[in-house]
């Protein structure tokens, strides 16, 4: 049951990514929502069933680096172009 809820959250994040494809900030938030749903799925599979939390720690480290990189790119785009809209980049 929990796997289906995680899959539902992932699909909702993917749908939000497609719907809000005009704003970079909303796209990053949708990606983070998808990553959090994947984290819950991995926590259920690896943590609860197999008892291996090292993979979860590695996954969190990669996710934090990815989010910091996305946020720094967003800040540089807003400083350069004045908006986070994708059509302003063209």
N, C-alpha and C positions, 0 to 999 in steps of 0.2 A: 504494500500500500504506500509506503514512504517513497519507494522508487517512482511510482506514478506521480506523486506530488512533486518530486524533484524534476521529473520530466515535464510536467505541466508548467512549473516555474521557468524552466529553460525555454520552452516554446513561447511563453509570454514575453520573456526577455528578447527572444529572436524576433517576435512580432513587433515589439517596441523599437527594436533596432531598424526594422524595415519602415515602420510608420514615421518615426522621427529622424529620418535620414537627412534632414536639412540642417539640423543643429549638431555641432560636434560634441557639445557637452551632454546632450541627451543621448547621443550614440554611445558615449563613454559610460554613462550611467546604465544604459541597457546592457552593455558588455559586462559591467561589474555585477549586474543582477544575474546574468547568465553564469558568471564565474562563481558567485555565491551558491547558486543552485547546484553547480557541479561539485562545489566543496561539500555541501550537505550529502550529495550522493556518494562521494568518495568517503566521507566520514562514516556513512552507514555501511558501505561495502568493506572498506579496509579497516576502519577503526573498530566497529562493533562486531563484525563477523570474524575478521582475521586477527585483530588486535595489533595491527602494525600502524603506528602513528607517525613513523618517520617519513612515509610518503606524503602524508598530509602536511607535515612541516615543510617539506620541499615544495609542495604545491603552493602553500601560502607564501613562501619566499618569492617564487616566480610571479605570483599574482600581485604582490606588493610592488615588485620591480616594474611590472607591466603598468600598473595604475600610476605609479610615479612618472614613468615615461610619458604616458598619455596626458597626464595633467601638465607636465612641463611643455609638451607640444601644444596643448591648448592655450597656455599662457603666452607662448611665443606667437601663435597665430593671432590671438586677440591683440597683442601689442603691435603686430605688424599690420594687420588689416582692419582692426577696430571692431570686429564682430566675430562671432563663432558660426555664422551662417556659411554653408558651403558655397553658395552662389557668390559670396563676396570674394572668394579665392580665385575666381576665374577672371 
